[in-house]
């Protein structure tokens, strides 16, 4: 009997020590953005909030140093990492109805993103993601507005003027479709290889927000910005459901509150940067030209709405999001 009691006590001690070790282990936050990119900066805001308001510790891994682009969802689901960003394109690979949020010319501004984040539709869609992917989405942020960036200057007014150009896109079905709608030949290239692809002429163009064009120094290997402004980017901070279940209710509250604080900082940082970056990039030699945006919008939306991807959208959801009323607090917070 004493032997059995000793074994039970030893087992309990080991389990207690293991739980303490898990608790003491720093949470791993991963982003593909560089150290000074808005997503990495915001993730460190999240880290600071959590560490200031709990006993939890956080390690932030930027520049895809822990998880490569596109693999965040798998890593979160397995609990390999604890937090990362999940854009709609990656979510829609497992929850196809989310593809609607990856449609160009749908969202129009940071205030529009704020409105969606406060909507009942957002709550419904977040639940679908948690059930399917074992991760929790804890807010929304404005990531910037994607626009075209060409290696060599070209007169681009409509999608027809992009004919024959190789356009680097994020490797996903929605982004490939977007490239086609923009009139180019979509060419998937990992983000880490994009600078070299532009430098060597492997691709003729790329599309990203001005923040990334500046921080990644793409202005060194390109000549022109065509302000299609084709996609207002929504970003979602995601947390592993496995890790969430191991946190106390108080820790869960701190993590969730920290995400909101960090995403507000993310949005404001991007707004501030974009307000000054055109002049900064022009000083670096980039030429800005304004195309016929209505022509691009019509072509891209026709391509999406007649695609197989649109068949996965819930009926009427595109119009629900596109026509969403902007609450006064959202308009005020993002001005």
Beta strands, then each sheet from edge to edge (+ up, - down):
strand 1: 27-30
strand 2: 58-61
strand 3: 83-85
strand 4: 135-137
strand 5: 141-150
strand 6: 166-169
strand 7: 185-188
strand 8: 205-208
strand 9: 224-235
strand 10: 237-240
strand 11: 287-289
sheet 1: 2+ 1+ 3+ 10- 4+
sheet 2: 7+ 6+ 8+ 5- 9+ 11+
end
